[in-house]
């Protein structure tokens, strides 16, 4: 039972299917070619025999031009097996070849026809298959019909050879075609099998391995290159996920450790502990923990492509002014002046997530600014551009792309003290990207950092936001 199942599975492989289909197609094509050659050959043989019989009839007509028919009629100079009869209009045999001497009329010929009609008298005297030709001629002033015929031995020989060729050649041809296709297909699919074996050995724990590339510029070579590119992306994604989990665990551990330490100190001296201060510190760390959890959930939505799910018109100028009104304007004791200048304009997007993106960028600008943060909203053709400028220390050119990575802090000690997790700009980029926009960092005219956010007013037709 197992053997039969394995054989059935083998027949379902691509190699077997290609062999069966291609072998059958090749065999059918060759057989069709053989049949066509057979038909052409048979037609050629018939034409040759008919030409020989016409030539023999013309030879007999010449033999009787003197008015007297030779007895017997002379044999054909082309086909020694040919026979003939000369018949008058009353149905009398005037002359015949030696093989038909003394025989009655065996064929009749209708006026205007060259196809004689076999008569019952021919049965038993002539073979069943005879190729004949007839013609009317006037010899010595008398109309006569000249009928020539020969056996179909050559036709039978061609038929027999063709039948043997089809009977014995077709199975051999099928085996040869199938075997050839099997070998060629196996050789062509060998790289695919090697790729399959390599993929089965690749696990999620080790995505550094790659499938072998055949080095050919064809579909299989492109498949191997594509799979290696996919494995490279999966490997990079897995590494980023591990880094993300490690960083998130570290960030979550810090406020939890602070809460536990504060409470343990208080419990060690319950009577003397300043419980209001302990509670205030615990609440502060719990708030930090809550903010971090919300940011991690936001990134999880970004990974699931859900940051632009609730799309509706958003007034960018109003959104920026609302953020201005609810943003803390002090940083390390210094008062920061936030100015908003925005042209009236709206776009289609998720208002809550867009608010989060702009708030993260503005909060980051306030955190590093010395005294001023300028926010400018400009409506351009087909889109909206928002510029956030500060007069802070700026961001080095080599770090301007890195600041959008997760858990990146350029001033680690200061950011940890203020509770910054290094996720704000990363979340902002994810939200802007989800809305088919772009965000970039450059130098500000005020000497600090300029963050430019460009958003389309309407989503692309091919990537339309949905409610």
MARDO-875884 format. One line per field, with one value per residue (C-alpha): residue number from 1; x, y, z. Coordinates in pm, 1 decimal, always signed. Layout:
titi: c(NUM,...)
X: c(X,...)
Y: c(Y,...)
Z: c(Z,...)
REM end
This chain:
titi: c(1,2,3,4,5,6,7,8,9,10,11,12,13,14,15,16,17,18,19,20,21,22,23,24,25,26,27,28,29,30,31,32,33,34,35,36,37,38,39,40,41,42,43,44,45,46,47,48,49,50,51,52,53,54,55,56,57,58,59,60,61,62,63,64,65,66,67,68,69,70,71,72,73,74,75,76,77,78,79,80,81,82,83,84,85,86,87,88,89,90,91,92,93,94,95,96,97,98,99,100,101,102,103,104,105,106,107,108,109,110,111,112,113,114,115,116,117,118,119,120,121,122,123,124,125,126,127,128,129,130,131,132,133,134,135,136,137,138,139,140,141,142,143,144,145,146,147,148,149,150,151,152,153,154,155,156,157,158,159,160,161,162,163,164,165,166,167,168,169,170,171,172,173,174,175,176,177,178,179,180,181,182,183,184,185,186,187,188,189,190,191,192,193,194,195,196,197,198,199,200,201,202,203,204,205,206,207,208,209,210,211,212,213,214,215,216,217,218,219,220,221,222,223,224,225,226,227,228,229,230,231,232,233,234,235,236,237,238,239,240,241,242,243,244,245,246,247,248,249,250,251,252,253,254,255,256,257,258,259,260,261,262,263,264,265,266,267,268,269,270,271,272,273,274,275,276,277,278,279,280,281,282,283,284,285,286,287,288,289,290,291,292,293,294,295,296,297,298,299,300,301,302,303,304,305,306,307,308,309,310,311,312,313,314,315,316,317,318,319,320,321,322,323,324,325,326,327,328,329,330,331,332,333,334,335,336,337,338,339,340,341,342,343,344,345,346,347,348,349,350,351,352,353,354,355,356,357,358,359,360,361,362,363,364,365,366,367,368,369,370,371,372,373,374,375,376,377,378,379,380,381,382,383,384,385,386,387,388,389,390,391,392,393,394,395,396,397,398,399,400,401,402,403,404,405,406,407,408,409,410,411,412,413,414,415,416,417,418,419,420,421,422,423,424,425,426,427,428,429,430,431,432,433,434,435,436,437,438,439,440,441,442,443,444,445,446,447,448,449,450,451,452,453,454,455,456,457,458,459,460,461,462,463,464,465,466,467)
X: c(+0.0,+278.4,+455.4,+145.0,+88.4,+445.9,+408.8,+89.1,+260.8,+548.7,+301.2,+169.4,+508.8,+573.2,+845.1,+603.0,+327.8,+563.0,+700.0,+353.4,+223.5,+537.0,+600.8,+242.2,+253.7,+580.1,+448.6,+119.6,+306.9,+536.3,+244.6,+51.6,+358.9,+385.4,+17.2,+63.5,+366.9,+164.3,-115.8,+128.6,+311.3,-12.3,-124.3,+214.1,+198.5,-156.3,-48.9,+249.6,+37.0,-226.2,+44.6,+186.9,-159.5,-224.3,+111.2,+27.4,-313.0,-140.1,+108.2,-181.3,-358.0,-43.0,-20.3,-362.1,-324.2,-271.0,-629.7,-518.0,-471.9,-179.5,-264.9,-178.1,-133.5,+224.7,+313.5,+372.5,+723.9,+694.0,+486.4,+524.8,+221.3,-17.1,-296.7,-532.3,-841.7,-962.0,-1342.9,-1568.8,-1898.2,-2093.5,-1907.0,-1679.4,-1316.6,-1105.7,-769.2,-618.6,-286.2,-167.9,-290.5,-644.7,-652.6,-990.7,-1152.3,-1487.0,-1526.9,-1418.4,-1467.0,-1695.0,-1626.5,-1892.7,-1853.3,-1651.0,-1517.8,-1171.9,-1283.5,-1385.0,-1669.7,-1594.6,-1829.3,-1936.8,-1729.6,-1414.1,-1489.3,-1275.1,-1063.8,-901.8,-788.8,-1020.1,-794.3,-701.8,-603.8,-759.9,-764.7,-985.2,-988.6,-1184.1,-992.2,-1069.3,-860.5,-899.3,-1224.7,-1377.3,-1438.7,-1298.0,-1239.1,-895.8,-891.8,-564.4,-516.8,-260.0,-257.5,-229.1,+75.4,+273.0,-13.5,-49.7,+322.5,+305.5,+5.7,+182.3,+498.6,+303.1,+100.4,+416.6,+573.2,+278.2,+229.3,+588.2,+729.4,+472.2,+545.6,+919.7,+881.7,+667.9,+929.2,+1214.4,+1025.5,+916.2,+1266.1,+1424.8,+1173.8,+1216.2,+1592.2,+1573.9,+1302.0,+1493.7,+1804.5,+1606.4,+1426.3,+1733.8,+1801.4,+1440.0,+1483.1,+1804.0,+1617.8,+1340.7,+1587.7,+1761.2,+1430.5,+1322.6,+1642.2,+1593.5,+1418.8,+1299.0,+1588.1,+1843.4,+1745.7,+2104.4,+2114.1,+2037.7,+1918.6,+2169.2,+2156.5,+2213.1,+2368.4,+2141.7,+1941.5,+1612.3,+1298.0,+1469.9,+1764.3,+1524.5,+1329.1,+1644.9,+1743.7,+1391.7,+1384.0,+1722.4,+1598.9,+1291.3,+1506.0,+1725.7,+1418.7,+1284.6,+1623.9,+1638.2,+1278.8,+1352.0,+1660.8,+1462.4,+1188.5,+1437.4,+1595.3,+1251.6,+1150.1,+1478.9,+1451.9,+1084.7,+1159.1,+1436.2,+1216.5,+929.8,+1161.7,+1291.3,+960.7,+854.2,+1183.5,+1147.5,+792.8,+899.4,+1207.2,+1006.5,+742.4,+996.5,+1173.3,+843.9,+745.1,+1084.0,+1001.2,+623.2,+595.6,+860.5,+811.2,+683.7,+386.6,+258.4,+600.3,+617.9,+271.9,+362.9,+674.3,+478.9,+213.1,+483.3,+646.5,+306.7,+229.6,+560.7,+478.3,+134.6,+282.0,+536.8,+265.9,+57.4,+358.0,+429.0,+64.7,+95.7,+398.9,+209.4,-65.0,+201.1,+329.5,-27.8,-82.5,-363.2,-237.8,-458.7,-766.6,-1020.0,-995.5,-1192.9,-1124.1,-873.3,-822.9,-444.0,-441.9,-695.2,-511.0,-181.0,-343.5,-511.1,-173.9,-22.1,-288.0,-231.3,+147.5,+366.4,+565.4,+845.3,+1160.5,+1403.2,+1264.7,+1287.2,+972.7,+940.3,+746.6,+543.7,+412.5,+175.0,+126.8,-85.4,-274.3,-632.0,-627.7,-752.1,-654.4,-801.5,-654.3,-686.6,-714.0,-611.5,-298.8,-206.7,-238.6,-9.1,+249.9,+258.3,+246.0,+546.7,+747.9,+643.8,+714.1,+1057.7,+1118.9,+1006.5,+1228.6,+1543.6,+1455.4,+1617.9,+1335.9,+1136.4,+948.9,+795.2,+525.9,+436.9,+165.8,+170.7,-84.3,+79.2,-57.1,-203.7,-52.9,+24.3,+369.7,+431.9,+764.4,+860.9,+1166.2,+1346.5,+1650.8,+1806.0,+2142.7,+2035.3,+2091.6,+2418.3,+2386.6,+2493.1,+2209.7,+1924.3,+1800.2,+1879.5,+1654.0,+1352.0,+1456.9,+1293.1,+1443.1,+1707.5,+1818.4,+2088.1,+2114.7,+2052.8,+2106.7,+1884.4,+1611.4,+1594.5,+1573.0,+1280.3,+1111.8,+1166.3,+1159.7,+1304.7,+985.3,+826.5,+988.8,+969.7,+592.9,+565.3,+738.2,+517.4,+202.5,+323.3,+428.4,+89.2,-69.8,+160.1,+366.2,+726.5,+912.5,+1270.7,+1517.1,+1730.0,+1887.2,+1655.2,+1694.9,+1683.4,+2002.5,+1844.2,+1648.4,+1380.1,+1142.9,+951.0,+629.1,+470.9,+128.0,-100.4,-443.2,-604.9,-482.2,-372.3,-638.7,-436.4,-383.1,-699.8,-757.9,-1068.6,-1299.1)
Y: c(+0.0,+239.5,+163.0,+240.4,+563.6,+672.4,+595.4,+797.3,+1087.8,+1060.8,+1089.4,+1414.2,+1582.8,+1858.2,+1651.0,+1363.9,+1594.3,+1774.8,+1441.8,+1301.4,+1614.2,+1692.2,+1327.7,+1285.2,+1612.6,+1516.9,+1170.7,+1312.4,+1562.4,+1298.7,+1060.3,+1341.4,+1406.7,+1039.2,+1027.5,+1333.7,+1175.6,+856.3,+1047.4,+1236.6,+915.4,+732.7,+1021.0,+1022.2,+643.8,+671.1,+955.1,+751.5,+442.2,+652.2,+813.7,+475.0,+346.6,+655.4,+607.0,+238.2,+336.4,+581.2,+304.3,+68.7,+338.6,+383.9,+6.9,-1.0,+296.3,+66.4,-59.8,-401.5,-480.7,-700.4,-1023.5,-1015.7,-647.3,-548.8,-534.5,-202.5,-71.2,+73.2,-173.1,-540.1,-634.4,-403.3,-555.0,-403.0,-460.9,-279.1,-278.2,-156.6,+24.0,-306.1,-445.8,-682.5,-730.9,-634.7,-701.0,-787.7,-851.9,-1209.0,-1225.4,-1136.4,-1330.3,-1504.0,-1316.3,-1136.2,-766.8,-703.3,-326.0,-81.9,+285.3,+551.1,+824.7,+1122.2,+929.7,+791.7,+573.7,+226.5,+39.8,-311.3,-576.7,-903.5,-1097.9,-965.1,-1150.4,-1457.1,-1349.8,-1039.0,-960.9,-752.8,-445.9,-323.8,+26.6,+103.4,+377.9,+414.1,+637.9,+666.6,+674.1,+661.3,+403.3,+344.3,+544.9,+330.2,+456.1,+217.3,+225.2,+131.3,+9.3,-49.6,-181.0,-309.5,-464.6,-246.6,-425.0,-102.6,+63.7,-238.5,-230.7,+136.3,+65.3,-223.2,-25.8,+265.0,+35.2,-131.8,+208.2,+332.4,+7.0,-41.3,+308.1,+493.3,+311.2,+341.2,+707.9,+763.2,+597.6,+793.2,+1122.6,+1056.4,+952.1,+1253.8,+1495.0,+1322.7,+1373.3,+1729.5,+1825.8,+1667.0,+1860.8,+2183.8,+2135.9,+2024.3,+2380.1,+2401.2,+2081.7,+2220.5,+2539.3,+2334.1,+2133.6,+2452.8,+2616.8,+2316.8,+2348.0,+2719.5,+2788.6,+3104.5,+3071.3,+3102.9,+3319.1,+3386.2,+3090.9,+3140.8,+2916.2,+2822.6,+3042.6,+2857.7,+3167.2,+3154.4,+3445.3,+3259.1,+3198.2,+2961.4,+3195.8,+3485.0,+3268.2,+3195.3,+3563.5,+3664.9,+3405.9,+3521.1,+3879.5,+3768.3,+3578.8,+3884.9,+4097.5,+3837.5,+3818.8,+4195.5,+4204.0,+3931.7,+4118.6,+4441.0,+4256.3,+4104.8,+4444.2,+4594.6,+4332.0,+4372.9,+4752.7,+4743.3,+4500.7,+4729.0,+5038.7,+4866.6,+4731.7,+5077.3,+5231.2,+4900.4,+4875.5,+5237.2,+5173.3,+4854.0,+5014.7,+5312.9,+5088.9,+4853.7,+5147.0,+5266.3,+4920.5,+4880.4,+5178.4,+5200.9,+5437.0,+5684.0,+5662.4,+5975.1,+5802.7,+6104.6,+6142.1,+5767.5,+5772.5,+6072.2,+5897.6,+5577.6,+5770.9,+5945.8,+5615.2,+5459.2,+5747.2,+5690.9,+5322.0,+5400.6,+5638.0,+5377.6,+5110.4,+5337.3,+5405.1,+5034.0,+4973.2,+5251.3,+5078.3,+4748.1,+4919.5,+5053.6,+4701.9,+4589.2,+4881.1,+5030.0,+5386.6,+5525.3,+5314.5,+5585.1,+5832.3,+6154.9,+6521.7,+6679.3,+7058.0,+7078.1,+7444.4,+7375.5,+7059.2,+7246.9,+7525.0,+7268.7,+7104.2,+7447.0,+7520.5,+7194.0,+7168.9,+7240.0,+7555.0,+7505.7,+7297.3,+7259.6,+7576.6,+7789.5,+7921.9,+7829.0,+8052.2,+7838.4,+8019.5,+7866.5,+8010.4,+7779.2,+7834.4,+7701.7,+7353.0,+7001.7,+6649.8,+6300.7,+6099.2,+5966.6,+6276.7,+6104.6,+5951.9,+6267.9,+6461.2,+6208.4,+6245.6,+6627.7,+6632.4,+6399.8,+6621.3,+6942.1,+6796.7,+6693.8,+7047.2,+7201.7,+6962.3,+7077.2,+7439.2,+7727.6,+7979.1,+7948.8,+7686.5,+7800.3,+7589.3,+7675.6,+7508.8,+7558.2,+7432.7,+7324.3,+7172.0,+6839.1,+6840.2,+7008.7,+7083.2,+7151.2,+7295.2,+7269.6,+7485.6,+7526.7,+7719.5,+7427.9,+7257.9,+7084.9,+6727.4,+6615.7,+6516.9,+6158.2,+6117.3,+6274.0,+5939.9,+5744.9,+5962.2,+5799.8,+5453.6,+5300.8,+5360.2,+5599.2,+5880.4,+6123.6,+6252.1,+5931.9,+6057.3,+6361.2,+6168.0,+5898.2,+6167.3,+6332.2,+6000.7,+6010.6,+5654.8,+5737.1,+5632.0,+5969.3,+6037.1,+5669.0,+5676.9,+6004.9,+5856.5,+5544.0,+5760.9,+5992.4,+5696.2,+5530.8,+5847.1,+5825.0,+6122.6,+6183.6,+6332.1,+6457.1,+6648.5,+6941.8,+7262.2,+7533.9,+7904.6,+7963.2,+7760.1,+7445.0,+7163.9,+7177.9,+6882.8,+6884.4,+6684.4,+6652.3,+6493.8,+6447.0,+6608.8,+6298.0,+5936.7,+5766.1,+5576.4,+5255.1,+5290.9,+5469.9,+5501.5,+5327.4,+5388.5)
Z: c(+0.0,+90.8,-238.9,-441.7,-250.8,-307.5,-677.8,-697.3,-521.9,-769.4,-1058.3,-909.3,-920.4,-1171.5,-1332.7,-1394.3,-1520.5,-1756.6,-1880.3,-1945.8,-2116.2,-2316.3,-2408.5,-2523.1,-2717.0,-2889.5,-2973.2,-3100.6,-3313.3,-3462.7,-3524.1,-3693.0,-3906.0,-3993.1,-4090.7,-4308.1,-4472.6,-4522.6,-4693.3,-4910.7,-4999.0,-5083.6,-5299.9,-5473.6,-5535.5,-5673.7,-5900.7,-6020.8,-6094.5,-6271.3,-6482.3,-6572.8,-6673.4,-6886.1,-7055.4,-7119.0,-7266.2,-7499.8,-7595.3,-7681.8,-7883.0,-8092.1,-8143.8,-8317.3,-8544.3,-8843.6,-8795.7,-8679.1,-8309.4,-8214.0,-8031.6,-7752.8,-7679.8,-7603.7,-7233.1,-7056.8,-7084.1,-6727.2,-6526.0,-6633.5,-6420.1,-6605.7,-6819.1,-7075.2,-7289.0,-7602.2,-7623.7,-7902.9,-7860.3,-7881.1,-7580.4,-7771.0,-7671.7,-7970.8,-7811.3,-7473.6,-7307.7,-7265.0,-6903.4,-7014.3,-7339.8,-7387.9,-7102.8,-7139.7,-7083.2,-6723.9,-6702.4,-6879.9,-6940.7,-6956.5,-7221.0,-7093.4,-6791.8,-6717.5,-6422.9,-6541.6,-6371.9,-6254.8,-6399.8,-6230.9,-6484.6,-6316.0,-5992.4,-5967.8,-6263.6,-6116.3,-5757.9,-5544.1,-5542.7,-5891.4,-5993.1,-6334.5,-6593.8,-6902.1,-7205.8,-7531.5,-7858.2,-8231.4,-8406.3,-8782.5,-8772.8,-8498.1,-8140.4,-7881.7,-7509.6,-7379.7,-7019.9,-6838.6,-6487.4,-6244.7,-5898.8,-5589.4,-5452.7,-5417.8,-5233.8,-5007.4,-4941.3,-4841.3,-4618.4,-4452.7,-4392.4,-4248.8,-4023.0,-3893.9,-3837.9,-3636.2,-3447.7,-3340.5,-3376.3,-3165.9,-2835.0,-2894.1,-2978.7,-2669.7,-2448.6,-2607.0,-2585.7,-2227.2,-2121.5,-2286.8,-2133.6,-1794.4,-1802.9,-1933.7,-1685.0,-1399.1,-1493.3,-1529.8,-1196.5,-1003.8,-882.4,-765.1,-564.0,-414.3,-325.0,-163.7,+44.7,+153.9,+250.4,+459.1,+661.6,+728.2,+1058.8,+1227.4,+1471.8,+1191.9,+896.6,+792.8,+555.3,+186.8,-91.8,-364.0,-672.7,-1003.5,-1159.5,-1464.0,-1600.8,-1618.2,-1411.8,-1167.3,-1120.8,-1062.1,-816.8,-615.1,-611.0,-506.7,-228.1,-99.9,-103.8,+89.3,+340.9,+382.1,+454.9,+697.0,+865.9,+900.8,+1024.9,+1280.7,+1400.9,+1431.7,+1616.3,+1859.3,+1914.5,+1958.4,+2214.9,+2401.0,+2405.4,+2501.4,+2783.6,+2905.6,+2886.7,+3067.0,+3331.9,+3431.0,+3555.1,+3707.0,+3894.5,+4012.2,+4139.1,+4317.6,+4473.4,+4599.5,+4752.3,+4908.7,+5074.2,+5214.3,+5336.7,+5504.9,+5727.1,+5721.0,+6015.6,+5902.2,+5525.1,+5343.1,+5182.5,+4989.4,+4824.9,+4760.5,+4604.7,+4388.4,+4257.5,+4194.1,+4003.4,+3801.6,+3704.9,+3633.8,+3398.6,+3226.1,+3201.3,+3057.3,+2795.8,+2693.8,+2664.9,+2443.7,+2223.3,+2190.2,+2095.3,+1836.4,+1684.9,+1683.9,+1481.8,+1248.5,+1190.1,+1115.6,+872.6,+1083.6,+1126.9,+849.9,+905.2,+1003.2,+716.1,+703.6,+622.8,+861.5,+896.2,+935.7,+1046.2,+1319.3,+1420.1,+1460.0,+1663.7,+1892.3,+1951.7,+2021.5,+2280.4,+2470.8,+2450.9,+2752.7,+2673.0,+2922.3,+2887.0,+3178.9,+3338.9,+3024.4,+2859.3,+2493.1,+2254.7,+2008.9,+1700.3,+1445.8,+1097.8,+882.4,+559.0,+553.8,+408.4,+473.7,+381.1,+408.9,+694.0,+1047.4,+1270.9,+1595.0,+1449.0,+1259.4,+1583.7,+1751.9,+1472.9,+1484.9,+1865.1,+1885.6,+1648.6,+1825.5,+2170.6,+2049.4,+1917.7,+2249.1,+2443.1,+2262.4,+2177.1,+2366.0,+2332.2,+2006.4,+1802.8,+1472.6,+1304.5,+945.3,+739.3,+362.9,+107.7,-214.4,-532.1,-430.0,-81.2,+248.5,+387.8,+756.6,+880.6,+1249.3,+1330.0,+1661.3,+1778.0,+1965.5,+1914.8,+1592.7,+1480.8,+1318.0,+953.7,+1022.8,+1278.3,+1080.4,+949.6,+1263.6,+1482.8,+1316.6,+1435.4,+1739.5,+2086.8,+1952.3,+2185.3,+2083.0,+2441.4,+2634.6,+2987.9,+2943.3,+2767.6,+3031.6,+3299.6,+3121.1,+3047.1,+2671.1,+2531.7,+2190.9,+2011.9,+1931.5,+1595.7,+1499.8,+1555.4,+1364.9,+1061.0,+1071.8,+1075.9,+799.1,+584.9,+641.5,+498.0,+190.9,+301.0,+393.0,+690.4,+692.4,+909.7,+790.9,+920.8,+1045.9,+958.7,+1336.1,+1377.1,+1516.9,+1355.9,+1089.0,+1054.0,+724.6,+695.3,+350.1,+313.7,+10.8,+40.1,-108.4,-99.3,-417.7,-609.3,-581.8,-207.7,-92.7,+282.1,+404.6,+697.3)
REM end
